[in-house]
Amino acid sequence: MDIELKPLSEGPVYLQVRTQIEARIRSQQVSAGASLPAPAALAQQLGVDKGEIQRAYYELEHAGLIVKTTTRGFLGGKDVIKYSVK
């Protein structure tokens, strides 16, 4: 996902990420059912803390724009969490 971060004077990182993803969802640039990158992957891509992306996703989820799905890993391994557009 193409996210452009501005200097912190433009707002906190999580808010910039949330705003940009929300705008893409509302303008239908990202369609329903589309998967979002894992928070860790997006954080690494942007060079920010994973918690910033998790907070953005949390707020998008509570706004009813994305859905979080948790599935059990193969043979009882770690849970796999996926985010997708609602």
HUPE-V229462 format. One record per residue. N is the residue number from 1. RES is the residue in one letter. SS is DSSP state (~ for helix, > for strand, _ for the rest). OMEGA is omega in whole degrees, 0 to 359 (NA if undefined). Layout:
N,RES,SS,OMEGA
N,RES,SS,OMEGA
//
This chain:
1,M,_,183
2,D,_,179
3,I,_,179
4,E,_,180
5,L,_,178
6,K,_,177
7,P,_,183
8,L,~,178
9,S,~,178
10,E,~,180
11,G,_,180
12,P,_,182
13,V,~,183
14,Y,~,182
15,L,~,177
16,Q,~,180
17,V,~,180
18,R,~,182
19,T,~,182
20,Q,~,178
21,I,~,179
22,E,~,180
23,A,~,180
24,R,~,178
25,I,~,183
26,R,~,179
27,S,_,178
28,Q,_,171
29,Q,_,174
30,V,_,187
31,S,_,178
32,A,_,180
33,G,_,180
34,A,_,179
35,S,>,174
36,L,>,178
37,P,_,175
38,A,_,180
39,P,~,181
40,A,~,181
41,A,~,180
42,L,~,178
43,A,~,179
44,Q,~,179
45,Q,~,183
46,L,~,181
47,G,_,180
48,V,_,178
49,D,_,181
50,K,~,180
51,G,~,178
52,E,~,180
53,I,~,179
54,Q,~,179
55,R,~,178
56,A,~,179
57,Y,~,179
58,Y,~,181
59,E,~,177
60,L,~,178
61,E,~,181
62,H,~,174
63,A,_,178
64,G,_,183
65,L,_,178
66,I,>,179
67,V,>,179
68,K,>,180
69,T,>,178
70,T,>,177
71,T,>,180
72,R,_,179
73,G,_,181
74,F,~,179
75,L,~,176
76,G,~,178
77,G,_,181
78,K,_,176
79,D,_,178
80,V,>,181
81,I,>,179
82,K,>,177
83,Y,>,178
84,S,>,180
85,V,>,182
86,K,_,NA
//
